Amino acid sequence: MGCFVRERTTFSELVNTIRRELAAHYLEDGKRPLSQVSVLLVCSALSAFSRWYRQQSSVSASQQRATTRGRRVRGERQVETRDRS
């Protein structure tokens, strides 16, 4: 408990920080369905995860995943184009 007081961090803040980091990793990875991401982050249901994620990041988890996928696809195409030159 002493380290929380020294850092002025609550347990909830610490849990949310870790969840945000894991959510970012799982969404970027794209290998797991959102329902599994919800379970891994110990949310009671997919709807609870969706609400929490939107509150934390201002976009939905599915929007974030689509954005990340789009960046990854564009990046792969750029690499392929460079390799052909």
Salt bridges, closest charged atoms under 4 A:
ASP29 OD1 - LYS31 NZ 3.98
ASP29 OD2 - ARG32 NH1 3.56
